Amino acid sequence: MTFLAGEVCVDYSVRLKTELDRKRFWLNTYSNDFCSYIPSERLVQEGGYGGGSEAPYFALPATLKSGLEQLIIDEVHRQVPIPFHAAKGTQGVAPKPPQESLQCMTTSDRLQIQLVASEPNISDPVAIDFGPDGRLWVAEMADYGRGVYETFDQASRVKWLRDEDGDGFFETTKTFVDGLRFPTDVKVWRDGVLICDAPDILFAVDTDQDGVADSVTKMLSGFEVKMPRRV
């Protein structure tokens, strides 16, 4: 339970329930003391009642300055124990272990769901393909959400995984090509793999058989990196 003084804008509750485990987090406001309305950054920018114009009614010498929201959020994070913090990108819903997630799935009695790979062996998968040698190839788009024309350190990659002991779980993994931008597909072809990484289609080959591509050739180029804007 977290207690915030003042009449706090609902934006604080909405935000904190995406950054903390919403199932176990209870935010209380108007607690301990009523000093004034406590605006979010949005309200500070919008102004109006609750965003600064009410200052004369509380005999305040000035309105609350920009940046207050982050100070309050940071203090809440400091006081709330780490196990209550939600993983980034989960919107306040704490991630489950792979085996526990598996138990949440249901399907036809004629089908079976089996876990073959999970974190930390893979992350951000967007496409897969199986090779004739039994390896599973995965395109990982770690940079999803970046601007398509933005400049940044590219961290997307293509990996291969192998089930060495035949138990159905791919426990061996290796990065085949890294430094990609937005790889959207991978296909096993001839003695290597084709990788769609707009504006290019790449052909990556491991010539010395060490599991890592040492030859990456641009086969085709000129593809648009995003859908054209409709007018």
Z-matrix of the N, CA and C atoms (Angstrom, degrees):
N
C 1 1.453
C 2 1.520 1 108.83
N 3 1.335 2 116.29 1 132.96
C 4 1.457 3 122.07 2 179.49
C 5 1.522 4 108.73 3 -119.62
N 6 1.314 5 115.91 4 134.21
C 7 1.461 6 121.69 5 -177.86
C 8 1.530 7 109.44 6 -116.57
N 9 1.335 8 116.25 7 124.51
C 10 1.456 9 121.74 8 177.50
C 11 1.519 10 109.36 9 -116.89
N 12 1.312 11 115.07 10 135.21
C 13 1.469 12 119.82 11 179.76
C 14 1.524 13 109.91 12 -79.48
N 15 1.334 14 115.56 13 159.86
C 16 1.453 15 120.63 14 178.31
C 17 1.513 16 111.49 15 82.79
N 18 1.322 17 115.70 16 171.52
C 19 1.460 18 121.09 17 177.58
C 20 1.526 19 106.92 18 -89.75
N 21 1.320 20 114.55 19 98.56
C 22 1.459 21 121.42 20 -169.14
C 23 1.526 22 110.71 21 -87.89
N 24 1.325 23 115.48 22 135.81
C 25 1.460 24 121.49 23 177.24
C 26 1.524 25 110.52 24 -60.63
N 27 1.341 26 116.20 25 144.37
C 28 1.470 27 121.07 26 -178.04
C 29 1.526 28 111.82 27 -61.54
N 30 1.326 29 117.88 28 -18.49
C 31 1.471 30 120.17 29 178.64
C 32 1.525 31 111.69 30 -57.37
N 33 1.328 32 117.21 31 -30.42
C 34 1.466 33 120.31 32 179.78
C 35 1.526 34 110.53 33 -66.14
N 36 1.327 35 116.41 34 -42.50
C 37 1.457 36 120.13 35 179.21
C 38 1.520 37 110.96 36 -66.37
N 39 1.333 38 116.33 37 -43.76
C 40 1.461 39 120.29 38 -179.57
C 41 1.523 40 110.28 39 -60.93
N 42 1.331 41 116.40 40 -43.84
C 43 1.462 42 119.74 41 -177.95
C 44 1.521 43 112.13 42 -69.63
N 45 1.337 44 116.74 43 -47.46
C 46 1.463 45 119.72 44 -175.98
C 47 1.525 46 112.10 45 -64.83
N 48 1.334 47 116.84 46 -28.54
C 49 1.464 48 119.29 47 179.00
C 50 1.524 49 112.20 48 -76.95
N 51 1.339 50 117.55 49 -4.54
C 52 1.460 51 120.60 50 171.46
C 53 1.521 52 111.38 51 -101.26
N 54 1.332 53 116.73 52 -16.29
C 55 1.454 54 120.54 53 -177.26
C 56 1.524 55 112.51 54 -104.87
N 57 1.344 56 116.49 55 -14.10
C 58 1.461 57 121.59 56 177.90
C 59 1.526 58 108.47 57 -125.04
N 60 1.315 59 116.51 58 163.35
C 61 1.464 60 121.60 59 -178.35
C 62 1.525 61 109.15 60 -66.53
N 63 1.325 62 116.67 61 100.59
C 64 1.469 63 120.96 62 -172.45
C 65 1.521 64 113.47 63 -62.14
N 66 1.339 65 117.37 64 -23.45
C 67 1.452 66 119.95 65 -179.92
C 68 1.525 67 112.37 66 -73.84
N 69 1.340 68 116.87 67 -19.41
C 70 1.466 69 120.14 68 -176.79
C 71 1.526 70 112.28 69 -123.03
N 72 1.320 71 117.00 70 4.99
C 73 1.462 72 120.94 71 -176.06
C 74 1.522 73 109.77 72 -109.58
N 75 1.339 74 115.59 73 130.26
C 76 1.464 75 121.51 74 -178.66
C 77 1.524 76 107.66 75 -128.07
N 78 1.336 77 115.82 76 114.92
C 79 1.455 78 121.23 77 -178.99
C 80 1.522 79 110.37 78 -97.69
N 81 1.334 80 115.95 79 126.94
C 82 1.465 81 122.36 80 175.59
C 83 1.529 82 108.68 81 -115.26
N 84 1.316 83 116.66 82 132.81
C 85 1.457 84 120.11 83 177.76
C 86 1.529 85 109.21 84 -122.84
N 87 1.333 86 116.39 85 -179.14
C 88 1.475 87 121.09 86 -175.40
C 89 1.530 88 108.40 87 57.79
N 90 1.353 89 115.31 88 36.39
C 91 1.459 90 120.92 89 -172.65
C 92 1.528 91 111.04 90 -107.32
N 93 1.326 92 116.47 91 149.59
C 94 1.470 93 124.37 92 172.15
C 95 1.523 94 113.51 93 68.83
N 96 1.324 95 116.71 94 -48.82
C 97 1.469 96 119.62 95 -175.19
C 98 1.519 97 108.16 96 -158.19
N 99 1.342 98 115.38 97 146.03
C 100 1.457 99 118.68 98 173.06
C 101 1.513 100 107.54 99 -110.98
N 102 1.334 101 114.65 100 99.03
C 103 1.461 102 119.71 101 -177.92
C 104 1.517 103 111.01 102 -90.06
N 105 1.330 104 115.58 103 -40.08
C 106 1.470 105 121.05 104 179.16
C 107 1.520 106 107.42 105 -179.79
N 108 1.299 107 116.26 106 -177.91
C 109 1.456 108 119.66 107 168.59
C 110 1.536 109 108.01 108 -69.98
N 111 1.328 110 116.36 109 139.12
C 112 1.465 111 121.24 110 178.83
C 113 1.526 112 107.08 111 -110.31
N 114 1.330 113 117.55 112 100.80
C 115 1.463 114 120.09 113 -175.72
C 116 1.528 115 112.40 114 -78.39
N 117 1.308 116 115.23 115 156.27
C 118 1.464 117 120.77 116 168.48
C 119 1.525 118 107.67 117 -83.87
N 120 1.319 119 116.47 118 174.06
C 121 1.456 120 119.69 119 178.11
C 122 1.534 121 110.56 120 -61.61
N 123 1.322 122 115.54 121 -34.06
C 124 1.465 123 119.85 122 177.72
C 125 1.515 124 111.50 123 -61.91
N 126 1.343 125 116.81 124 -44.96
C 127 1.463 126 120.26 125 -179.46
C 128 1.522 127 112.08 126 -68.95
N 129 1.333 128 116.16 127 -35.05
C 130 1.468 129 119.20 128 177.60
C 131 1.524 130 109.84 129 -59.45
N 132 1.325 131 115.65 130 -41.62
C 133 1.462 132 119.88 131 -178.43
C 134 1.521 133 111.72 132 -73.36
N 135 1.342 134 116.52 133 -34.90
C 136 1.463 135 119.55 134 -179.16
C 137 1.524 136 112.01 135 -76.89
N 138 1.334 137 116.82 136 -29.62
C 139 1.464 138 120.39 137 -176.35
C 140 1.520 139 110.21 138 72.52
N 141 1.319 140 117.06 139 -155.56
C 142 1.455 141 120.27 140 -178.74
C 143 1.511 142 112.35 141 79.64
N 144 1.336 143 116.12 142 -176.34
C 145 1.454 144 120.35 143 -177.93
C 146 1.523 145 109.83 144 -67.25
N 147 1.303 146 117.35 145 130.01
C 148 1.460 147 122.70 146 -174.47
C 149 1.508 148 111.76 147 91.98
N 150 1.328 149 116.65 148 -13.44
C 151 1.440 150 120.81 149 179.34
C 152 1.512 151 112.84 150 -120.10
N 153 1.343 152 115.78 151 17.37
C 154 1.460 153 119.19 152 175.86
C 155 1.510 154 115.15 153 135.53
N 156 1.341 155 117.76 154 -32.24
C 157 1.466 156 118.75 155 -175.54
C 158 1.525 157 112.94 156 -72.98
N 159 1.334 158 116.78 157 -10.97
C 160 1.469 159 119.75 158 179.02
C 161 1.529 160 112.21 159 -85.76
N 162 1.336 161 117.32 160 -1.99
C 163 1.464 162 121.24 161 -175.33
C 164 1.531 163 113.35 162 -52.44
N 165 1.357 164 120.85 163 -41.14
C 166 1.472 165 119.98 164 -179.55
C 167 1.524 166 113.57 165 -61.78
N 168 1.333 167 117.25 166 -30.23
C 169 1.463 168 120.50 167 -177.76
C 170 1.528 169 111.99 168 -71.91
N 171 1.337 170 116.53 169 -19.68
C 172 1.458 171 120.85 170 179.50
C 173 1.524 172 111.63 171 -108.50
N 174 1.324 173 115.84 172 9.04
C 175 1.474 174 121.89 173 179.56
C 176 1.520 175 111.30 174 54.99
N 177 1.332 176 116.28 175 37.94
C 178 1.462 177 120.16 176 177.62
C 179 1.530 178 109.61 177 -84.16
N 180 1.314 179 117.55 178 143.11
C 181 1.466 180 119.83 179 -178.80
C 182 1.521 181 113.12 180 -72.12
N 183 1.331 182 117.44 181 -20.95
C 184 1.466 183 120.64 182 -178.48
C 185 1.526 184 108.70 183 -161.72
N 186 1.314 185 115.99 184 169.51
C 187 1.462 186 119.97 185 175.40
C 188 1.527 187 109.17 186 -79.43
N 189 1.324 188 115.28 187 161.57
C 190 1.466 189 120.05 188 179.08
C 191 1.531 190 109.19 189 -74.05
N 192 1.308 191 116.39 190 136.20
C 193 1.458 192 120.59 191 -173.03
C 194 1.521 193 112.49 192 -79.43
N 195 1.322 194 114.51 193 160.21
C 196 1.454 195 121.52 194 176.42
C 197 1.530 196 109.82 195 -62.29
N 198 1.326 197 116.36 196 146.86
C 199 1.462 198 121.23 197 -179.33
C 200 1.519 199 113.66 198 101.23
N 201 1.337 200 116.74 199 -8.40
C 202 1.465 201 120.49 200 -177.49
C 203 1.529 202 111.51 201 -64.01
N 204 1.328 203 116.65 202 -41.05
C 205 1.468 204 119.75 203 -177.55
C 206 1.523 205 111.30 204 -55.70
N 207 1.318 206 117.35 205 -46.89
C 208 1.458 207 120.13 206 -177.27
C 209 1.525 208 111.22 207 -65.83
N 210 1.325 209 117.62 208 -35.73
C 211 1.468 210 120.69 209 177.20
C 212 1.525 211 110.93 210 -61.47
N 213 1.339 212 115.76 211 -42.54
C 214 1.467 213 119.85 212 -179.98
C 215 1.530 214 110.45 213 -68.37
N 216 1.323 215 116.70 214 -45.35
C 217 1.463 216 120.97 215 179.68
C 218 1.533 217 110.77 216 -60.25
N 219 1.316 218 116.12 217 -43.29
C 220 1.472 219 119.96 218 179.53
C 221 1.521 220 111.33 219 -61.86
N 222 1.328 221 117.01 220 -38.64
C 223 1.470 222 119.96 221 179.80
C 224 1.526 223 110.99 222 -68.96
N 225 1.338 224 116.92 223 -38.29
C 226 1.461 225 119.74 224 176.23
C 227 1.528 226 110.01 225 -61.02
N 228 1.323 227 116.76 226 -45.91
C 229 1.466 228 120.40 227 179.08
C 230 1.525 229 111.21 228 -61.66
N 231 1.322 230 116.42 229 -35.52
C 232 1.466 231 119.75 230 -179.49
C 233 1.519 232 111.28 231 -66.69
N 234 1.335 233 116.71 232 -37.30
C 235 1.460 234 120.13 233 -175.57
C 236 1.528 235 113.49 234 -86.83
N 237 1.321 236 117.27 235 -28.35
C 238 1.471 237 119.84 236 -178.78
C 239 1.531 238 109.20 237 -78.85
N 240 1.330 239 119.03 238 129.60
C 241 1.471 240 121.45 239 -178.57
C 242 1.530 241 112.09 240 -57.36
N 243 1.307 242 116.09 241 147.28
C 244 1.459 243 122.64 242 -176.80
C 245 1.532 244 112.98 243 -54.35
N 246 1.353 245 120.01 244 -39.78
C 247 1.480 246 118.69 245 -179.48
C 248 1.525 247 113.87 246 -59.17
N 249 1.339 248 117.95 247 -17.00
C 250 1.456 249 120.62 248 178.94
C 251 1.528 250 112.02 249 -89.91
N 252 1.317 251 117.75 250 -6.47
C 253 1.461 252 120.95 251 -179.90
C 254 1.524 253 109.36 252 -78.49
N 255 1.320 254 116.43 253 131.13
C 256 1.460 255 120.84 254 178.35
C 257 1.520 256 109.78 255 -82.41
N 258 1.318 257 116.08 256 143.44
C 259 1.460 258 119.77 257 178.01
C 260 1.520 259 109.99 258 -62.17
N 261 1.311 260 116.22 259 146.39
C 262 1.457 261 121.22 260 -178.13
C 263 1.522 262 110.54 261 -58.14
N 264 1.327 263 115.36 262 132.09
C 265 1.455 264 120.45 263 177.69
C 266 1.513 265 115.17 264 89.56
N 267 1.343 266 118.41 265 -1.53
C 268 1.466 267 120.55 266 -178.05
C 269 1.516 268 113.17 267 -94.13
N 270 1.346 269 117.64 268 -3.67
C 271 1.469 270 121.96 269 178.15
C 272 1.526 271 112.37 270 56.62
N 273 1.310 272 116.31 271 40.45
C 274 1.456 273 120.56 272 174.30
C 275 1.508 274 114.56 273 84.10
N 276 1.314 275 118.29 274 -1.17
C 277 1.465 276 121.22 275 177.37
C 278 1.528 277 107.40 276 -101.63
N 279 1.296 278 116.48 277 110.00
C 280 1.465 279 121.06 278 -175.57
C 281 1.524 280 110.54 279 -62.23
N 282 1.342 281 118.53 280 135.27
C 283 1.469 282 120.77 281 179.86
C 284 1.517 283 111.53 282 -68.55
N 285 1.322 284 116.09 283 148.17
C 286 1.462 285 122.09 284 177.25
C 287 1.524 286 109.71 285 -97.47
N 288 1.323 287 117.69 286 152.51
C 289 1.466 288 120.07 287 171.91
C 290 1.526 289 109.64 288 -59.78
N 291 1.341 290 118.83 289 153.83
C 292 1.467 291 120.94 290 -176.93
C 293 1.526 292 114.22 291 -52.81
N 294 1.329 293 117.18 292 -45.87
C 295 1.465 294 119.19 293 -177.91
C 296 1.523 295 112.00 294 -65.83
N 297 1.336 296 116.75 295 -34.60
C 298 1.464 297 120.26 296 178.36
C 299 1.524 298 110.29 297 -70.61
N 300 1.325 299 117.22 298 -38.44
C 301 1.464 300 120.97 299 176.39
C 302 1.520 301 110.61 300 -62.49
N 303 1.332 302 115.97 301 -37.52
C 304 1.455 303 120.60 302 179.93
C 305 1.525 304 111.49 303 -60.12
N 306 1.327 305 116.18 304 -35.35
C 307 1.463 306 120.40 305 -179.06
C 308 1.520 307 112.64 306 -71.66
N 309 1.333 308 117.38 307 -14.68
C 310 1.466 309 121.44 308 179.93
C 311 1.520 310 112.42 309 -85.45
N 312 1.330 311 117.48 310 -6.63
C 313 1.462 312 121.70 311 -176.42
C 314 1.518 313 110.62 312 -95.70
N 315 1.319 314 116.06 313 142.07
C 316 1.457 315 121.77 314 175.89
C 317 1.522 316 108.89 315 -129.49
N 318 1.305 317 116.47 316 149.77
C 319 1.464 318 120.87 317 179.47
C 320 1.526 319 108.78 318 -153.66
N 321 1.311 320 115.95 319 -175.95
C 322 1.461 321 121.45 320 178.21
C 323 1.524 322 110.12 321 -62.25
N 324 1.322 323 115.83 322 148.87
C 325 1.470 324 120.77 323 177.86
C 326 1.522 325 111.36 324 -61.72
N 327 1.321 326 117.37 325 -20.42
C 328 1.466 327 121.05 326 -178.92
C 329 1.524 328 112.03 327 -83.42
N 330 1.341 329 116.95 328 -8.95
C 331 1.457 330 120.89 329 -177.01
C 332 1.516 331 110.78 330 -116.35
N 333 1.315 332 115.80 331 160.25
C 334 1.460 333 121.88 332 179.20
C 335 1.526 334 109.34 333 -134.65
N 336 1.318 335 117.53 334 135.02
C 337 1.461 336 122.38 335 176.57
C 338 1.518 337 108.00 336 -100.83
N 339 1.313 338 116.24 337 127.71
C 340 1.459 339 121.58 338 -177.27
C 341 1.518 340 109.64 339 -128.97
N 342 1.323 341 117.09 340 134.55
C 343 1.461 342 122.11 341 177.02
C 344 1.520 343 109.23 342 -79.94
N 345 1.342 344 116.42 343 120.89
C 346 1.464 345 119.88 344 -179.53
C 347 1.524 346 112.28 345 -113.09
N 348 1.337 347 118.16 346 -19.45
C 349 1.463 348 120.81 347 179.09
C 350 1.518 349 108.91 348 -161.98
N 351 1.326 350 116.07 349 149.30
C 352 1.461 351 120.79 350 179.73
C 353 1.523 352 109.08 351 -159.07
N 354 1.341 353 115.74 352 175.51
C 355 1.454 354 119.93 353 175.34
C 356 1.539 355 109.13 354 -61.76
N 357 1.321 356 120.10 355 146.77
C 358 1.474 357 126.97 356 3.38
C 359 1.520 358 114.82 357 -89.42
N 360 1.347 359 117.54 358 5.33
C 361 1.466 360 119.25 359 -178.75
C 362 1.523 361 112.39 360 -65.47
N 363 1.334 362 116.44 361 -33.57
C 364 1.460 363 120.61 362 176.26
C 365 1.526 364 108.87 363 -134.68
N 366 1.329 365 115.72 364 158.22
C 367 1.455 366 121.21 365 174.31
C 368 1.521 367 108.52 366 -156.07
N 369 1.318 368 116.72 367 146.15
C 370 1.474 369 123.03 368 178.64
C 371 1.527 370 113.17 369 54.61
N 372 1.353 371 119.86 370 42.97
C 373 1.470 372 120.18 371 -179.17
C 374 1.528 373 111.42 372 -72.29
N 375 1.337 374 116.48 373 138.93
C 376 1.470 375 120.77 374 177.82
C 377 1.525 376 112.08 375 -126.32
N 378 1.340 377 118.39 376 -17.23
C 379 1.464 378 121.21 377 179.98
C 380 1.523 379 109.41 378 -158.03
N 381 1.341 380 116.09 379 148.83
C 382 1.462 381 120.98 380 179.27
C 383 1.526 382 109.96 381 -136.83
N 384 1.326 383 115.28 382 161.92
C 385 1.464 384 121.58 383 171.22
C 386 1.524 385 107.84 384 -155.40
N 387 1.337 386 116.22 385 151.05
C 388 1.463 387 121.56 386 178.71
C 389 1.519 388 109.45 387 -106.99
N 390 1.333 389 116.00 388 133.76
C 391 1.451 390 120.99 389 177.97
C 392 1.505 391 111.54 390 -92.10
N 393 1.351 392 118.07 391 163.37
C 394 1.467 393 121.47 392 -179.97
C 395 1.522 394 113.24 393 -64.74
N 396 1.338 395 117.24 394 -17.56
C 397 1.464 396 120.49 395 177.99
C 398 1.525 397 112.39 396 -89.49
N 399 1.336 398 116.33 397 4.55
C 400 1.459 399 120.57 398 177.16
C 401 1.512 400 114.71 399 92.11
N 402 1.312 401 117.40 400 -4.85
C 403 1.462 402 119.47 401 178.96
C 404 1.528 403 111.44 402 -72.81
N 405 1.332 404 115.00 403 146.39
C 406 1.458 405 122.25 404 175.08
C 407 1.523 406 108.10 405 -101.99
N 408 1.331 407 116.63 406 123.97
C 409 1.459 408 122.15 407 -179.31
C 410 1.522 409 109.12 408 -103.29
N 411 1.335 410 116.31 409 134.25
C 412 1.461 411 121.40 410 -174.67
C 413 1.526 412 110.25 411 -130.74
N 414 1.326 413 115.87 412 130.17
C 415 1.470 414 121.22 413 171.28
C 416 1.523 415 107.86 414 -94.51
N 417 1.326 416 116.46 415 121.63
C 418 1.465 417 122.15 416 -178.69
C 419 1.532 418 109.36 417 -109.53
N 420 1.333 419 116.16 418 117.61
C 421 1.461 420 120.47 419 -179.00
C 422 1.530 421 109.25 420 -101.30
N 423 1.328 422 115.47 421 82.17
C 424 1.465 423 120.55 422 -178.71
C 425 1.520 424 112.68 423 -71.59
N 426 1.322 425 116.87 424 -18.52
C 427 1.466 426 120.36 425 -175.43
C 428 1.520 427 112.75 426 -98.28
N 429 1.341 428 117.53 427 12.50
C 430 1.465 429 119.54 428 178.89
C 431 1.528 430 109.82 429 -59.25
N 432 1.318 431 116.17 430 135.88
C 433 1.463 432 121.06 431 -178.27
C 434 1.514 433 112.07 432 104.52
N 435 1.331 434 117.02 433 -16.63
C 436 1.454 435 120.60 434 175.36
C 437 1.523 436 109.47 435 -73.65
N 438 1.330 437 115.70 436 156.14
C 439 1.452 438 119.69 437 174.42
C 440 1.513 439 110.07 438 -64.98
N 441 1.334 440 117.60 439 138.25
C 442 1.459 441 119.86 440 -173.51
C 443 1.529 442 111.87 441 -64.67
N 444 1.331 443 117.51 442 -25.32
C 445 1.461 444 120.50 443 178.47
C 446 1.534 445 111.65 444 -107.91
N 447 1.317 446 116.35 445 10.04
C 448 1.466 447 121.06 446 -179.08
C 449 1.528 448 110.46 447 -73.07
N 450 1.323 449 115.48 448 148.54
C 451 1.462 450 121.01 449 175.04
C 452 1.529 451 108.98 450 -96.04
N 453 1.338 452 116.89 451 125.61
C 454 1.463 453 121.03 452 -178.75
C 455 1.527 454 108.98 453 -159.70
N 456 1.325 455 116.09 454 166.31
C 457 1.466 456 120.97 455 175.79
C 458 1.530 457 108.50 456 -74.26
N 459 1.307 458 117.60 457 112.55
C 460 1.456 459 122.07 458 -173.42
C 461 1.532 460 111.06 459 -74.96
N 462 1.338 461 115.23 460 126.20
C 463 1.470 462 120.25 461 -174.08
C 464 1.525 463 113.11 462 -121.80
N 465 1.329 464 118.29 463 5.09
C 466 1.460 465 119.99 464 178.90
C 467 1.528 466 109.53 465 -76.43
N 468 1.348 467 116.82 466 162.17
C 469 1.461 468 119.21 467 -172.60
C 470 1.523 469 111.86 468 -162.92
N 471 1.318 470 114.91 469 171.33
C 472 1.463 471 122.92 470 172.07
C 473 1.518 472 107.69 471 -120.25
N 474 1.336 473 116.01 472 131.43
C 475 1.461 474 122.68 473 179.80
C 476 1.528 475 110.04 474 -119.97
N 477 1.313 476 115.79 475 160.47
C 478 1.451 477 120.15 476 165.69
C 479 1.529 478 108.92 477 -122.14
N 480 1.334 479 115.44 478 147.64
C 481 1.459 480 122.11 479 178.86
C 482 1.522 481 108.34 480 -127.57
N 483 1.342 482 115.51 481 149.45
C 484 1.467 483 119.99 482 -179.88
C 485 1.528 484 109.85 483 -137.17
N 486 1.323 485 114.98 484 140.93
C 487 1.466 486 122.48 485 174.32
C 488 1.525 487 107.42 486 -94.55
N 489 1.333 488 116.21 487 95.78
C 490 1.466 489 121.01 488 -173.49
C 491 1.526 490 113.12 489 -72.65
N 492 1.341 491 117.22 490 -35.46
C 493 1.470 492 119.72 491 -173.55
C 494 1.526 493 113.62 492 -100.89
N 495 1.334 494 117.46 493 2.42
C 496 1.459 495 120.60 494 174.61
C 497 1.516 496 115.32 495 72.97
N 498 1.336 497 117.41 496 21.16
C 499 1.471 498 119.15 497 -178.99
C 500 1.530 499 112.41 498 -91.68
N 501 1.341 500 116.86 499 2.36
C 502 1.456 501 120.02 500 178.72
C 503 1.512 502 114.59 501 93.25
N 504 1.340 503 117.77 502 -6.04
C 505 1.466 504 121.40 503 178.56
C 506 1.528 505 108.88 504 -110.77
N 507 1.329 506 116.15 505 129.69
C 508 1.468 507 121.34 506 -177.59
C 509 1.529 508 109.40 507 -85.57
N 510 1.330 509 115.87 508 95.33
C 511 1.463 510 120.13 509 -172.63
C 512 1.537 511 113.22 510 -93.45
N 513 1.326 512 117.50 511 -17.89
C 514 1.468 513 121.18 512 179.69
C 515 1.522 514 109.24 513 -100.31
N 516 1.326 515 117.02 514 131.85
C 517 1.465 516 120.25 515 -178.08
C 518 1.517 517 110.54 516 -142.80
N 519 1.334 518 115.74 517 150.99
C 520 1.461 519 120.46 518 178.80
C 521 1.531 520 108.86 519 -152.60
N 522 1.328 521 115.83 520 140.56
C 523 1.457 522 120.47 521 176.04
C 524 1.516 523 109.07 522 -76.94
N 525 1.337 524 116.38 523 123.46
C 526 1.463 525 122.03 524 -177.26
C 527 1.527 526 111.17 525 -90.58
N 528 1.335 527 116.14 526 -46.30
C 529 1.467 528 122.26 527 176.92
C 530 1.516 529 107.68 528 -139.50
N 531 1.337 530 117.65 529 131.63
C 532 1.456 531 119.88 530 175.93
C 533 1.526 532 109.75 531 -123.93
N 534 1.342 533 115.71 532 -178.36
C 535 1.453 534 120.21 533 -179.51
C 536 1.514 535 113.84 534 74.12
N 537 1.353 536 116.96 535 19.82
C 538 1.455 537 120.72 536 178.57
C 539 1.522 538 109.90 537 -81.48
N 540 1.332 539 115.95 538 166.51
C 541 1.467 540 120.14 539 -176.08
C 542 1.535 541 110.75 540 -98.37
N 543 1.326 542 116.90 541 -71.93
C 544 1.467 543 121.26 542 178.69
C 545 1.527 544 110.00 543 -133.63
N 546 1.326 545 119.40 544 68.70
C 547 1.468 546 120.17 545 -179.32
C 548 1.526 547 110.74 546 -67.13
N 549 1.326 548 116.53 547 121.51
C 550 1.467 549 120.32 548 -176.56
C 551 1.521 550 113.01 549 -108.07
N 552 1.350 551 117.00 550 -9.36
C 553 1.465 552 118.04 551 178.85
C 554 1.522 553 109.61 552 -161.30
N 555 1.325 554 115.43 553 154.95
C 556 1.459 555 122.66 554 175.36
C 557 1.521 556 107.42 555 -141.75
N 558 1.328 557 116.25 556 134.67
C 559 1.467 558 121.64 557 -179.39
C 560 1.521 559 109.77 558 -137.69
N 561 1.335 560 116.51 559 129.64
C 562 1.454 561 121.33 560 176.07
C 563 1.529 562 108.10 561 -69.84
N 564 1.335 563 116.43 562 129.91
C 565 1.468 564 121.08 563 -177.58
C 566 1.519 565 109.58 564 -149.74
N 567 1.329 566 115.37 565 127.82
C 568 1.459 567 121.73 566 -179.32
C 569 1.538 568 110.09 567 52.52
N 570 1.344 569 117.50 568 -123.31
C 571 1.460 570 119.83 569 -177.58
C 572 1.532 571 112.41 570 -101.53
N 573 1.341 572 117.11 571 20.26
C 574 1.465 573 121.02 572 -179.84
C 575 1.515 574 111.31 573 -154.06
N 576 1.324 575 115.85 574 -153.27
C 577 1.462 576 120.51 575 178.61
C 578 1.525 577 109.35 576 -134.42
N 579 1.340 578 114.76 577 145.29
C 580 1.454 579 122.06 578 171.88
C 581 1.519 580 108.18 579 -92.04
N 582 1.317 581 116.64 580 137.08
C 583 1.465 582 121.78 581 -178.23
C 584 1.527 583 108.81 582 -127.37
N 585 1.316 584 116.77 583 122.17
C 586 1.461 585 121.09 584 174.32
C 587 1.522 586 107.99 585 -85.77
N 588 1.321 587 116.14 586 111.93
C 589 1.473 588 121.83 587 -179.34
C 590 1.525 589 106.85 588 -139.53
N 591 1.336 590 115.23 589 75.98
C 592 1.468 591 122.00 590 -172.56
C 593 1.531 592 111.21 591 -48.58
N 594 1.337 593 115.38 592 136.25
C 595 1.477 594 127.68 593 14.30
C 596 1.521 595 114.51 594 -87.58
N 597 1.337 596 118.42 595 12.00
C 598 1.464 597 120.66 596 -172.90
C 599 1.527 598 112.79 597 -116.70
N 600 1.334 599 114.65 598 155.04
C 601 1.463 600 122.30 599 163.59
C 602 1.521 601 106.41 600 -113.07
N 603 1.333 602 115.78 601 119.82
C 604 1.458 603 121.97 602 -173.67
C 605 1.527 604 110.80 603 -105.15
N 606 1.322 605 115.87 604 151.60
C 607 1.463 606 121.48 605 173.03
C 608 1.522 607 107.40 606 -121.01
N 609 1.332 608 116.24 607 115.11
C 610 1.467 609 122.02 608 -175.54
C 611 1.516 610 109.96 609 -110.90
N 612 1.342 611 116.00 610 132.82
C 613 1.463 612 121.80 611 -176.83
C 614 1.532 613 109.56 612 -132.63
N 615 1.320 614 114.65 613 141.34
C 616 1.468 615 121.61 614 174.22
C 617 1.521 616 107.71 615 -101.18
N 618 1.324 617 117.35 616 96.74
C 619 1.465 618 120.89 617 -173.88
C 620 1.526 619 113.91 618 -80.69
N 621 1.347 620 117.10 619 -24.79
C 622 1.471 621 119.09 620 -177.75
C 623 1.522 622 113.04 621 -104.21
N 624 1.346 623 116.12 622 8.15
C 625 1.465 624 122.06 623 173.53
C 626 1.523 625 113.98 624 60.57
N 627 1.358 626 117.33 625 35.77
C 628 1.464 627 119.56 626 176.29
C 629 1.527 628 111.85 627 -100.41
N 630 1.323 629 116.78 628 5.91
C 631 1.458 630 120.71 629 177.55
C 632 1.510 631 114.52 630 89.40
N 633 1.338 632 117.06 631 -2.38
C 634 1.467 633 121.78 632 -178.96
C 635 1.529 634 108.63 633 -123.27
N 636 1.338 635 116.32 634 137.17
C 637 1.458 636 119.99 635 -179.97
C 638 1.528 637 110.32 636 -66.88
N 639 1.328 638 116.68 637 128.21
C 640 1.457 639 120.05 638 175.61
C 641 1.532 640 111.26 639 -113.70
N 642 1.338 641 115.65 640 1.20
C 643 1.456 642 121.50 641 175.75
C 644 1.521 643 108.48 642 -136.24
N 645 1.322 644 116.64 643 116.46
C 646 1.469 645 122.10 644 177.99
C 647 1.523 646 107.19 645 -125.32
N 648 1.329 647 115.70 646 113.82
C 649 1.459 648 121.93 647 -175.70
C 650 1.522 649 110.42 648 -112.73
N 651 1.324 650 116.04 649 137.56
C 652 1.457 651 121.02 650 176.09
C 653 1.526 652 107.76 651 -82.96
N 654 1.330 653 116.11 652 109.59
C 655 1.459 654 120.74 653 -177.07
C 656 1.526 655 111.89 654 -82.39
N 657 1.323 656 115.72 655 -45.56
C 658 1.465 657 122.67 656 -179.92
C 659 1.511 658 108.39 657 -140.02
N 660 1.323 659 117.07 658 156.40
C 661 1.454 660 120.72 659 178.93
C 662 1.528 661 109.15 660 -152.05
N 663 1.349 662 115.48 661 168.42
C 664 1.458 663 120.02 662 177.88
C 665 1.511 664 114.02 663 105.11
N 666 1.346 665 117.50 664 3.62
C 667 1.457 666 120.31 665 179.48
C 668 1.527 667 110.35 666 -76.56
N 669 1.329 668 116.64 667 142.06
C 670 1.462 669 121.05 668 178.64
C 671 1.517 670 109.09 669 -69.35
N 672 1.329 671 116.77 670 141.40
C 673 1.464 672 120.72 671 -178.37
C 674 1.512 673 112.64 672 -87.43
N 675 1.315 674 118.24 673 -4.88
C 676 1.452 675 120.75 674 176.02
C 677 1.519 676 109.18 675 -152.97
N 678 1.324 677 115.09 676 164.02
C 679 1.449 678 119.47 677 177.67
C 680 1.517 679 110.41 678 -67.32
N 681 1.338 680 119.20 679 140.39
C 682 1.457 681 120.65 680 178.47
C 683 1.508 682 111.50 681 -63.56
N 684 1.303 683 115.98 682 144.89
C 685 1.461 684 120.79 683 -179.49
C 686 1.520 685 109.82 684 -71.80
N 687 1.323 686 116.07 685 132.39
C 688 1.454 687 119.58 686 178.24
C 689 1.518 688 110.74 687 -83.10
N 690 1.292 689 115.94 688 138.64
C 691 1.471 690 121.50 689 -178.28
C 692 1.522 691 108.11 690 -104.39
